[in-house]
């Protein structure tokens, strides 16, 4: 099934880290291993190259984590 993607919704590891309240973008890869239900990149060009996620997927996942008490709520992050 094909999925339409809005270019403005694509974010890199730096933006994912900001949404999750992480201080380093490298921690995103640790989250991918720690949380099997975390959204995977919609575009992964391989080791050492950028990966891109969909902002709405990451925001929904993070909201579920907060609801479940798995993480503390972050301060509001401006787009």
N, C-alpha and C positions, 0 to 999 in steps of 0.2 A: 504494500500500500504506500503510495507516494504521499508525502507530507509537504505542504507549502510552508515556506519559512520567510518571515519578514526579515530583511537584512538588519533593520534596527534592533531586532531581538537577539542577534548574535553577540555573544560576549566571550572574552578570553578568560584565562585562569585568573588574571589580575582582578577582573570584575567579579568573577565567582567568589574569590577570596573576600572581596569587600562585602558582598551580599551576606556571606556566611560569618562575617565578623572576624576573619582570620587576618593575621598581620603579614603573612607571606604567601605569595601565589603558589609556591612549591608545596605548601600544605594541602592544596587541593588534590594532588595525586595521592596523598595519604588518606584523605577522606574517601576517595574512590575505592581504595582497598578496604577501609574500615566499614564503610556503609554500602552493602551490595545493592540497596534500593536507591542510591543516589543516581540522578540522571547522568547518563554517559554523554560525552561530546557528540554532537551531530556531525561534526567534521573533525577527524583526527588524521593529521598528515604524517604521523609517525614520530619517533623519538627525536627530540631536539627541535621539533617544528611545532607551530601553534596548533592548539585544539580549540574548538569553538563549541559553546553550549547555547541553549536557548534560555534567555533570561526568565520567561514565565515558568519554565520547568524547574529551574533552580529556586525561584522564589516560592513556588508551591511546595517543593520538597522541604525547603527550610522551614516554612510555616508549619508543616506536619511535624518536623523534628521538635519545634518549640512546643507545639500542642502536646506532644508525647513526653515532654520534659527531658528530652535528650540533649538539649543545649539551652543556653540562656539566650533570651531575646537580645538582638543587637539594637544599637541605636539606629535611627532612620538613616538610610543611605540614599542620597540624591542620585538620580540617573545622570 
